[in-house]
Each structure stands twice: as C-alpha cells, then as structure tokens.
C-alpha cells in the first residue's frame, strides 16, 4: 500500500489521521482531524504543557495497520 498526500486513515484507537507529508525515509507526518475534516489543535493542560499532539510521525509499517478511509 502506497502512502500519498491527503489520504485519510482511522487508527485502532479511533483517531482519524490525514497524511500531511510523505518522505523517502518511510516516516511520514500525519495530522489528526475530526469527522468534518477540520484539524484538531494540540490539547494542553492547565499549565500550558501539550499532552496530546495533533501531528504524529508514523512509519510505513504502522500506517499499514490503519484502516484507510476514502
């Protein structure tokens, strides 16, 4: 399965991720989105520390475990 820009995947945890950048190294940048396609911002705690990032780096092996959404 070839990873292309703007493809959308659902993780086993239920997150929806869209491919933001594709690299030759096999590690790609994915961005978390909601059902409508809007980007979900980083979640911060009361001290301002990021506890849940919007962008994720995933390898080809990890992306192969995700379910592709049209």
Secondary structure, DSSP 8 states (H G I E B T S, - for coil): ----TT-EEE-TTS-EEEEEE--TTSEEEEEEE-TTS-B---EE-TTS-EEE-SEEEEEHHHHHTSEEE-
